[in-house]
Amino acid sequence: MKKTVFVCMVLVAVVFAACKSTKTGDEQVYSPFDSTSLDSTVNPGDDFFAWVNNKWLESNPIPADKASFGSFHMLDDNSLTTLRISMEKAAGANAAKGTNTQKVGDFWFSGMDTVAIEKAGIEPIKPWLEKINAISTADDMIKTVAQMHRTYTFALFTNWVGQDDKNLPM
């Protein structure tokens, strides 16, 4: 049985390894699988997780300022950098009124204008504070929390999937 599983894994690895990146014009098309990322010092039949992940774990330690780190964190960081650059360009573009560039630039500036934010104080959130202060029953609480969740203001609880806090290397 182990031999059959191992042979199947090797066949799958060979198929994926045959996928090479090809260059077409200015864009680069990447392979979904890089066989050089596999740890050849580990027998996949003994420890498949280590065979697949050891090189990644060794070359991508969890940064000191983060509780977890993975390829999706890298994608998130790259996306946030791209968004920041795009919005800063839009904010400084002096675009025609009503264009998407002008709207994006105004939106970015509204979040960066700390003087206006400080001047507004708690005024923008007063309606929510009034709703919270008006809670007098369990039913009121449920309705208010549900309203907040619909606007992505996760009051009382939220849910997500993440790595095991008690077993970070996993």
VENQUIHU-V507209 format. One record per backbone hydrogen bond with DSSP energy under -1.0 kcal/mol. CO is the residue of the C=O (numbers start at 0). NH is the residue of the N-H. E is the energy in kcal/mol with one decimal. If there is no record, write none. Layout:
# VENQUIHU-V507209
<<CO	NH	E> <CO	NH	E>>
This chain:
# VENQUIHU-V507209
<<0	4	-2.4> <1	5	-2.6> <2	6	-2.5> <3	7	-2.3> <4	8	-2.5> <5	9	-2.5> <6	10	-2.4> <7	11	-2.4> <8	12	-2.6> <9	13	-2.5> <10	14	-2.3> <11	15	-2.5> <12	16	-2.6> <13	17	-1.5> <15	18	-1.5> <21	28	-1.9> <23	26	-1.5> <26	23	-1.8> <28	21	-1.0> <33	36	-1.9> <34	37	-1.3> <38	41	-1.6> <42	45	-1.6> <42	46	-2.2> <46	50	-2.3> <47	51	-2.2> <48	52	-2.9> <49	53	-2.3> <50	38	-2.8> <52	56	-2.7> <53	57	-2.5> <54	58	-2.2> <55	59	-1.3> <62	65	-1.9> <69	73	-1.8> <70	74	-2.2> <71	75	-2.3> <72	76	-2.8> <73	77	-2.5> <74	78	-2.5> <75	79	-2.7> <76	80	-2.2> <77	81	-2.4> <78	82	-2.6> <79	83	-2.5> <80	84	-2.4> <81	85	-2.4> <82	86	-2.8> <83	87	-2.6> <84	88	-2.2> <85	89	-2.2> <86	90	-2.6> <87	91	-1.5> <89	92	-1.1> <95	98	-1.8> <98	102	-2.2> <99	103	-2.9> <100	104	-2.5> <101	105	-2.5> <102	106	-2.4> <103	107	-2.6> <104	108	-2.6> <105	109	-2.4> <106	110	-1.1> <107	111	-1.2> <108	112	-1.7> <111	113	-1.9> <112	116	-2.1> <113	117	-2.6> <114	118	-2.3> <115	119	-2.2> <116	120	-1.3> <119	122	-2.0> <121	124	-1.2> <122	125	-1.2> <124	128	-2.2> <125	129	-2.7> <126	130	-1.9> <127	131	-2.6> <128	132	-2.6> <129	133	-1.5> <131	134	-1.4> <136	140	-2.0> <137	141	-2.4> <138	142	-2.4> <139	143	-2.6> <140	144	-2.7> <141	145	-2.3> <142	146	-2.3> <143	147	-2.4> <144	148	-2.4> <145	149	-1.8> <147	152	-3.1> <148	151	-1.6> <152	154	-1.6> <154	156	-2.2> <163	166	-1.7> <166	169	-1.4>>
